[in-house]
Amino acid sequence: MYHRFCIGKLIVHTDYQNKGIGKALMIEIEKKFSSCSKYLLFTGEITPNTYIFIQS
């Protein structure tokens, strides 16, 4: 059983940002590793687009 899942980087190309792709990727990761109680995500920087992942 995993307690933490570390995601080194989750990056969406700028041409495809703000289309829900990052969120969809996180949803699939959470499904695949549903036994985890915590997800550690590195996005490179905190922006309004990445702040949503901090709150989740």
Secondary structure, 3 states (H helix, E strand, C coil): CCCEEEECCCCCCHHHCCCCHHHHHHHHHHHHCCCCCEEEECCCCCCHHHHHHHHC
